[in-house]
């Protein structure tokens, strides 16, 4: 614990002072200077962000954050008045310069204007924690910096710098305390949220702990991407049922635009940031992440219970659906996420003609808006041509618990 280290420090300092005559006039000043450096380093490292600001931050929107000074209760007891902590926006370049200087530089200028950005660093009498709680902060505006190449505003990362200066008694040593938040993407319109979330997800998932702010790999192993998409899906939807191997295979075919490779082939590949959220998918008007995020949103809002009951195959291509259903009895169906639309789920089912030939039909995808009007379960009950959920579960058995008893069937 930091408090214990400080006690050891003061004990050593007292022992050195007690032996000052034996140490001599040359060694004593050097030891005391070294002690001061050690104390400064220890104190600086005990200043932490306890509650991070939102990593996607919209201008003109209030947010909360807090910093904690672990050594505050021990070192600031005798302070005549509370120290004030200031929150300021810094660019990636400024964050890098601060880190390289070991947080000894002062900030030349803020990259954005934050209102209510100065808060007292106080010790809570109940918890004993020394914190500065920013409860009503508002980012009024942001000053964009020069971007690299084709970088968009939603790829631009900045951070909140929390800083203060404390004076330690009785030595009267002044120590600057500075700590950076996690990377933040600032947006000005809600329609930038999706792309901003992609930048944050990539940074959180694939950055090294000890890095220069805010460097992150441009390419990552596909299996790491699979882990990231799975964790994101389960966290957003709040389900314990994650993605399966066949889902990863479909997603790999989609992001790499390769339908000839085997699942094993994809395991050795690397996926780039451009493939994730810069390049438009072939024949579509959106990126891989924009499509995947649409699936996340739809599932979270309307399909959580169906997904958790494993009633939705979801991540499967139209071609593979045809292969699965073409040999099944009339009325066999399954549910998959739309390939052509963002945030849609469609029902594919097999119809057999009088000559025994089969035809697989796809119902127009349902959006979150559609499913808020009438649930997926009730829509499935309404459609008389749907009989058994693939491979052979009667639809009332599969979806009965999802029917709304107030609605009667329509077919």
Backbone torsions as a table, in degrees:
resi	resn	phi	psi	omega
1	UNK	NA	147.2	-179.0
2	UNK	-59.9	-40.2	-177.6
3	UNK	-60.4	-40.8	-179.6
4	UNK	-65.3	-39.7	179.2
5	UNK	-63.5	-39.3	179.3
6	UNK	-65.1	-41.6	178.4
7	UNK	-60.8	-42.3	177.4
8	UNK	-61.1	-41.6	179.6
9	UNK	-58.7	-49.5	-177.0
10	UNK	-66.3	-35.6	177.3
11	UNK	-63.6	-43.3	178.5
12	UNK	-64.7	-40.1	179.8
13	UNK	-61.9	-42.1	179.3
14	UNK	-64.3	-39.2	179.6
15	UNK	-65.6	-39.5	178.4
16	UNK	-64.5	-44.0	-179.8
17	UNK	-64.3	-37.0	179.5
18	UNK	-65.8	-29.5	-179.5
19	UNK	-100.6	20.7	-173.6
20	UNK	-59.8	-38.5	-178.1
21	UNK	-67.9	-32.9	179.5
22	UNK	-75.3	-31.9	-177.7
23	UNK	-72.3	-30.8	177.3
24	UNK	90.9	164.1	-174.4
25	UNK	-71.0	-17.0	-179.9
26	UNK	-90.2	-45.5	-175.7
27	UNK	-73.5	-39.0	-176.3
28	UNK	-57.1	-51.3	-179.7
29	UNK	-59.2	-36.9	-179.4
30	UNK	-67.6	-40.3	178.1
31	UNK	-65.4	-43.4	179.9
32	UNK	-64.5	-37.6	177.6
33	UNK	-65.1	-40.8	178.2
34	UNK	-65.9	-40.0	176.7
35	UNK	-59.0	-41.5	-179.5
36	UNK	-64.0	-38.6	178.4
37	UNK	-65.1	-43.5	179.7
38	UNK	-63.3	-45.0	179.8
39	UNK	-62.1	-44.5	-179.8
40	UNK	-59.3	-45.6	179.9
41	UNK	-62.6	-43.4	-180.0
42	UNK	-64.2	-44.8	-179.0
43	UNK	-64.8	-44.5	-179.5
44	UNK	-61.5	-39.4	-177.0
45	UNK	-73.3	-11.6	-178.8
46	UNK	-94.9	7.6	178.0
47	UNK	-100.4	110.7	-169.1
48	UNK	-128.8	153.1	170.3
49	UNK	-82.9	118.5	-179.3
50	UNK	-90.0	-44.8	176.9
51	UNK	-119.3	113.6	-176.8
52	UNK	-73.1	144.8	170.5
53	UNK	-64.5	160.5	175.4
54	UNK	-57.1	138.2	-178.2
55	UNK	-79.7	-18.7	166.4
56	UNK	-112.4	112.9	-170.4
57	UNK	-121.4	121.9	-179.1
58	UNK	-95.1	134.9	177.3
59	UNK	-61.7	154.8	-178.4
60	UNK	62.6	24.2	178.9
61	UNK	-125.0	131.7	-179.8
62	UNK	-74.1	147.8	176.2
63	UNK	-147.1	169.6	-179.1
64	UNK	-122.8	153.9	175.9
65	UNK	-161.8	162.7	174.8
66	UNK	-151.8	148.4	174.3
67	UNK	-120.1	153.5	-178.0
68	UNK	-129.3	135.7	177.0
69	UNK	-108.0	101.2	-173.2
70	UNK	-59.5	-33.4	-177.7
71	UNK	-92.9	1.4	-178.1
72	UNK	-55.1	-50.2	-178.6
73	UNK	-57.9	-29.5	-178.0
74	UNK	-87.3	-38.4	-170.7
75	UNK	-97.3	-20.4	-174.0
76	UNK	-107.8	14.9	-178.4
77	UNK	-56.9	-40.2	-173.0
78	UNK	-92.2	6.0	-178.5
79	UNK	-63.2	130.1	-177.8
80	UNK	-65.7	-28.7	177.2
81	UNK	-150.9	159.5	-176.9
82	UNK	-63.4	144.2	172.2
83	UNK	-79.3	151.3	-178.0
84	UNK	-105.4	131.6	177.6
85	UNK	-101.9	134.8	-177.4
86	UNK	-111.1	138.8	177.3
87	UNK	-112.1	125.5	-179.4
88	UNK	-137.4	148.5	177.4
89	UNK	-81.7	137.2	176.0
90	UNK	-130.1	149.3	177.4
91	UNK	-77.6	170.4	175.5
92	UNK	-60.5	-40.1	179.6
93	UNK	-63.8	-43.6	178.8
94	UNK	-65.2	-40.7	178.5
95	UNK	-60.9	-39.6	179.7
96	UNK	-65.5	-44.0	-179.9
97	UNK	-63.8	-39.7	178.1
98	UNK	-63.2	-43.9	-179.4
99	UNK	-66.2	-42.1	-179.5
100	UNK	-65.0	-28.2	177.9
101	UNK	-87.9	4.9	-177.3
102	UNK	59.3	37.2	177.5
103	UNK	57.5	36.4	176.0
104	UNK	-102.0	-15.9	178.0
105	UNK	-78.0	155.8	172.0
106	UNK	-99.2	152.0	-177.7
107	UNK	-74.4	128.2	-178.2
108	UNK	-74.5	-46.0	176.4
109	UNK	-156.1	149.9	179.1
110	UNK	-81.2	146.9	-179.8
111	UNK	-90.2	-1.1	177.9
112	UNK	-155.8	164.1	-179.4
113	UNK	-103.5	118.4	179.7
114	UNK	-111.2	128.3	177.1
115	UNK	-90.7	151.3	-179.5
116	UNK	56.0	46.3	-171.4
117	UNK	-101.6	12.8	177.6
118	UNK	-124.3	122.8	-173.9
119	UNK	-135.5	145.5	-179.8
120	UNK	-72.8	141.6	174.2
121	UNK	-92.6	107.5	-171.6
122	UNK	-130.5	151.3	177.7
123	UNK	-92.9	123.8	180.0
124	UNK	-74.2	123.3	-176.8
125	UNK	-65.4	-25.0	-178.9
126	UNK	-81.1	-53.5	-176.3
127	UNK	-85.6	-25.0	-176.2
128	UNK	80.5	4.5	-179.7
129	UNK	-85.9	143.5	178.0
130	UNK	-102.0	108.8	-172.6
131	UNK	-137.1	158.0	167.6
132	UNK	-118.5	114.7	-176.5
133	UNK	-102.9	114.3	177.0
134	UNK	-91.8	103.6	-171.7
135	UNK	-102.4	-17.0	-170.8
136	UNK	-139.9	43.3	-174.0
137	UNK	-84.3	145.7	179.6
138	UNK	-139.1	125.9	174.7
139	UNK	-84.8	105.0	-175.0
140	UNK	-72.4	-46.4	179.3
141	UNK	-156.0	163.3	-179.3
142	UNK	-126.5	141.1	175.7
143	UNK	-103.5	112.3	-177.4
144	UNK	-71.7	146.2	177.1
145	UNK	-103.5	174.1	179.5
146	UNK	-66.5	132.5	-177.9
147	UNK	-98.8	158.4	-177.1
148	UNK	-90.2	124.0	173.3
149	UNK	53.7	-120.8	-177.0
150	UNK	-93.4	15.8	-178.1
151	UNK	-62.7	133.9	178.9
152	UNK	-95.2	170.2	-179.2
153	UNK	-63.3	-27.4	-179.1
154	UNK	-82.8	0.4	172.0
155	UNK	-101.7	-6.7	-177.6
156	UNK	-81.0	122.3	-178.1
157	UNK	-105.7	139.5	173.1
158	UNK	-136.5	-168.3	-179.1
159	UNK	-157.9	164.2	172.2
160	UNK	-97.1	127.2	175.5
161	UNK	-98.7	121.4	175.4
162	UNK	-100.8	129.1	-176.0
163	UNK	-146.3	151.5	173.5
164	UNK	-160.5	171.0	174.0
165	UNK	-124.0	129.2	178.0
166	UNK	-117.3	146.8	177.2
167	UNK	-112.5	123.0	-176.1
168	UNK	-93.1	133.3	176.9
169	UNK	-102.0	152.7	2.2
170	UNK	-89.1	-0.4	-174.3
171	UNK	-72.0	-16.7	179.2
172	UNK	62.8	29.8	178.3
173	UNK	-83.5	128.6	178.0
174	UNK	-95.3	125.9	-177.3
175	UNK	-124.4	123.5	175.8
176	UNK	-78.1	131.3	177.0
177	UNK	-109.3	125.8	178.8
178	UNK	-140.4	138.7	175.3
179	UNK	-148.0	141.6	-179.3
180	UNK	-98.5	145.1	171.7
181	UNK	-74.7	174.1	169.0
182	UNK	-63.0	162.1	178.7
183	UNK	-58.1	143.9	-178.4
184	UNK	-126.9	139.5	171.2
185	UNK	-108.7	121.3	-178.5
186	UNK	-93.8	130.2	177.4
187	UNK	-121.1	158.1	178.2
188	UNK	-115.2	-15.7	178.3
189	UNK	-130.5	147.7	178.4
190	UNK	-60.7	-28.6	-178.2
191	UNK	-72.1	-6.3	175.7
192	UNK	-90.8	-6.0	-172.9
193	UNK	-60.8	-44.0	-176.6
194	UNK	-59.4	-49.5	-178.8
195	UNK	-68.8	-33.8	177.6
196	UNK	-65.0	-40.2	179.0
197	UNK	-63.0	-33.6	177.9
198	UNK	-64.1	-44.6	179.0
199	UNK	-60.6	-44.7	-178.8
200	UNK	-66.7	-43.1	-179.8
201	UNK	-61.6	-46.0	-179.5
202	UNK	-62.2	-43.3	-178.6
203	UNK	-66.1	-46.1	-178.8
204	UNK	-64.6	-37.1	-173.8
205	UNK	-80.8	-34.0	-166.1
206	UNK	-120.4	6.8	178.2
207	UNK	-87.3	150.3	175.8
208	UNK	-81.4	152.8	-179.1
209	UNK	-63.4	-50.7	178.8
210	UNK	-96.0	94.5	-178.0
211	UNK	-137.0	162.4	170.5
212	UNK	-77.9	129.7	-179.9
213	UNK	-59.1	137.8	-19.6
214	UNK	-115.7	60.9	-175.0
215	UNK	-68.9	136.1	177.7
216	UNK	-146.3	151.1	-177.4
217	UNK	-61.9	145.0	176.7
218	UNK	-84.8	-21.6	-179.9
219	UNK	-134.3	140.7	-179.0
220	UNK	-136.7	154.6	178.2
221	UNK	-60.4	141.3	-178.5
222	UNK	-59.8	-37.5	-178.7
223	UNK	-64.8	-31.7	175.3
224	UNK	-68.7	-37.5	176.7
225	UNK	-63.7	-39.7	178.1
226	UNK	-60.1	-45.5	178.5
227	UNK	-59.5	-42.2	-178.3
228	UNK	-65.6	-46.0	-179.9
229	UNK	-63.6	-38.2	179.6
230	UNK	-65.7	-47.6	179.3
231	UNK	-63.1	-41.1	179.0
232	UNK	-63.5	-43.9	-179.1
233	UNK	-61.5	-48.8	-177.6
234	UNK	-66.3	-37.1	-179.8
235	UNK	-68.6	-44.4	-177.7
236	UNK	-69.0	-45.5	-177.0
237	UNK	-78.4	-20.8	-176.5
238	UNK	61.0	57.9	179.1
239	UNK	-131.4	155.6	175.5
240	UNK	-93.9	-4.1	-178.5
241	UNK	-96.1	105.7	-176.4
242	UNK	-90.0	-169.2	179.4
243	UNK	-76.9	150.7	-178.6
244	UNK	-106.8	170.1	-177.8
245	UNK	-57.4	-40.1	-179.6
246	UNK	-67.4	-29.2	176.0
247	UNK	-67.5	-43.5	179.0
248	UNK	-61.4	-37.8	-179.9
249	UNK	-62.4	-45.4	177.8
250	UNK	-62.8	-44.3	-179.2
251	UNK	-64.1	-36.8	177.4
252	UNK	-65.0	-44.1	177.8
253	UNK	-58.6	-37.1	-177.2
254	UNK	-72.2	-49.4	-174.1
255	UNK	-73.9	-30.8	179.8
256	UNK	-93.9	-7.7	-176.9
257	UNK	52.9	49.4	-176.3
258	UNK	-137.6	113.9	-178.4
259	UNK	-108.4	9.8	-179.4
260	UNK	-105.3	-19.0	-177.2
261	UNK	-76.5	154.7	176.5
262	UNK	-89.4	164.9	176.7
263	UNK	-56.1	-35.5	-179.8
264	UNK	-67.5	-36.6	179.2
265	UNK	-59.0	-41.1	-176.6
266	UNK	-67.5	-27.8	-175.2
267	UNK	-62.0	-26.5	-177.8
268	UNK	-94.1	1.7	-175.5
269	UNK	-89.7	161.4	172.6
270	UNK	-114.1	142.7	178.3
271	UNK	-110.8	140.6	-176.0
272	UNK	-98.6	161.1	174.7
273	UNK	-58.7	-38.2	-179.9
274	UNK	-62.4	-43.1	178.5
275	UNK	-66.3	-31.3	-178.0
276	UNK	-73.0	-47.6	-175.0
277	UNK	-152.9	33.5	172.3
278	UNK	-126.7	-42.2	-177.6
279	UNK	-83.2	133.6	177.8
280	UNK	-74.0	135.7	179.0
281	UNK	-63.2	143.6	-178.1
282	UNK	-54.3	127.3	177.5
283	UNK	75.3	7.7	-178.6
284	UNK	-122.3	175.5	177.8
285	UNK	-114.4	23.8	-175.5
286	UNK	-148.9	164.4	179.1
287	UNK	-88.2	171.9	177.2
288	UNK	-58.5	-49.1	-177.7
289	UNK	-63.9	-41.4	179.5
290	UNK	-58.9	-39.1	177.6
291	UNK	-68.3	-47.4	-177.0
292	UNK	-64.3	-40.2	179.4
293	UNK	-65.0	-33.9	175.3
294	UNK	-63.7	-38.9	176.0
295	UNK	-64.1	-44.1	178.1
296	UNK	-56.2	-49.9	-176.6
297	UNK	-62.8	-45.0	179.4
298	UNK	-61.9	-46.2	-177.3
299	UNK	-65.5	-42.7	179.6
300	UNK	-61.3	-42.5	-174.3
301	UNK	-81.5	-35.3	-169.4
302	UNK	-130.1	-16.2	-168.3
303	UNK	-125.2	12.1	-174.3
304	UNK	-55.5	-48.9	-176.0
305	UNK	-68.8	-36.1	178.5
306	UNK	-66.2	-43.7	178.8
307	UNK	-63.7	-44.4	-177.8
308	UNK	-65.3	-26.0	176.1
309	UNK	-88.4	4.9	-179.9
310	UNK	57.9	38.6	177.6
311	UNK	-92.1	-11.6	-177.8
312	UNK	-113.1	119.0	174.6
313	UNK	-71.5	-39.8	167.5
314	UNK	73.3	-83.9	-174.0
315	UNK	-87.9	85.4	-177.4
316	UNK	-153.5	142.0	-177.0
317	UNK	-80.0	156.5	178.4
318	UNK	-60.7	-37.4	-179.2
319	UNK	-65.1	-41.6	-178.8
320	UNK	-71.4	-32.0	176.0
321	UNK	-60.3	-44.3	179.2
322	UNK	-60.2	-41.2	179.5
323	UNK	-63.2	-41.2	-178.6
324	UNK	-70.4	-41.5	-171.0
325	UNK	-88.0	-23.4	-170.9
326	UNK	-61.1	-27.0	-179.1
327	UNK	-98.0	6.1	-176.4
328	UNK	-93.1	162.6	177.8
329	UNK	-64.0	157.9	178.2
330	UNK	-52.7	133.4	176.6
331	UNK	89.3	0.3	175.0
332	UNK	-72.2	136.3	-175.0
333	UNK	-141.5	164.4	172.1
334	UNK	-150.0	166.3	-177.5
335	UNK	-113.7	133.2	178.5
336	UNK	-137.4	157.2	176.7
337	UNK	-79.0	138.6	-177.7
338	UNK	-61.1	136.3	175.7
339	UNK	-82.9	-32.0	-169.8
340	UNK	-94.4	-16.5	-178.3
341	UNK	-124.3	150.3	174.9
342	UNK	-83.1	127.0	174.8
343	UNK	71.0	49.0	177.8
344	UNK	-133.5	146.4	173.6
345	UNK	-122.1	136.4	-177.2
346	UNK	-124.0	158.1	177.9
347	UNK	-110.6	123.7	175.0
348	UNK	-106.4	135.2	-179.2
349	UNK	-143.9	159.7	-177.6
350	UNK	-104.0	136.8	174.9
351	UNK	-119.6	137.7	177.7
352	UNK	-114.1	133.6	177.5
353	UNK	-78.5	174.8	179.9
354	UNK	-64.7	-25.3	178.9
355	UNK	-84.8	3.7	178.1
356	UNK	88.8	-5.8	179.9
357	UNK	-72.3	147.0	-177.2
358	UNK	-107.4	150.1	176.2
359	UNK	-139.9	129.3	179.6
360	UNK	-96.4	124.2	-179.5
361	UNK	-108.2	147.9	175.8
362	UNK	-119.9	120.7	179.3
363	UNK	-74.0	144.8	177.4
364	UNK	-49.7	130.4	-175.5
365	UNK	-57.1	144.6	174.9
366	UNK	-95.7	133.8	177.1
367	UNK	-94.9	175.4	176.8
368	UNK	-61.1	-36.6	178.9
369	UNK	-63.6	-44.1	178.5
370	UNK	-59.7	-44.9	-175.0
371	UNK	-76.1	-16.5	173.7
372	UNK	-77.5	-23.5	177.6
373	UNK	-80.5	-45.8	177.1
374	UNK	-144.9	129.5	-171.7
375	UNK	-67.0	161.9	179.3
376	UNK	-62.5	-42.3	-179.9
377	UNK	-58.3	-45.7	-179.3
378	UNK	-68.4	-34.3	177.3
379	UNK	-65.7	-39.8	177.7
380	UNK	-65.0	-40.8	178.4
381	UNK	-63.6	-37.0	-178.7
382	UNK	-64.0	-33.1	-170.6
383	UNK	-86.5	103.3	-175.7
384	UNK	-64.7	-23.9	-178.8
385	UNK	-73.8	-10.5	178.3
386	UNK	-92.7	124.0	-175.7
387	UNK	-118.6	-54.4	-176.0
388	UNK	-127.0	132.9	173.9
389	UNK	-74.3	132.8	-178.8
390	UNK	-54.2	134.1	5.2
391	UNK	-84.9	-35.2	-177.2
392	UNK	-161.9	44.4	179.2
393	UNK	-100.8	121.2	177.7
394	UNK	-53.4	137.7	-171.3
395	UNK	-63.0	-33.8	179.6
396	UNK	-67.4	-31.6	177.2
397	UNK	-71.2	-40.8	-177.4
398	UNK	-73.7	-43.8	-170.7
399	UNK	-110.6	0.2	-174.7
400	UNK	-53.4	-40.7	-178.5
401	UNK	-69.9	-11.7	-179.6
402	UNK	-101.1	-1.9	178.0
403	UNK	-74.8	146.6	174.5
404	UNK	-93.5	116.1	-173.1
405	UNK	-66.2	-16.7	-178.6
406	UNK	-77.2	-16.1	-178.2
407	UNK	-103.8	137.5	174.9
408	UNK	-90.3	155.3	177.3
409	UNK	-68.9	152.0	-178.4
410	UNK	-111.7	0.8	-177.5
411	UNK	-166.7	NA	NA
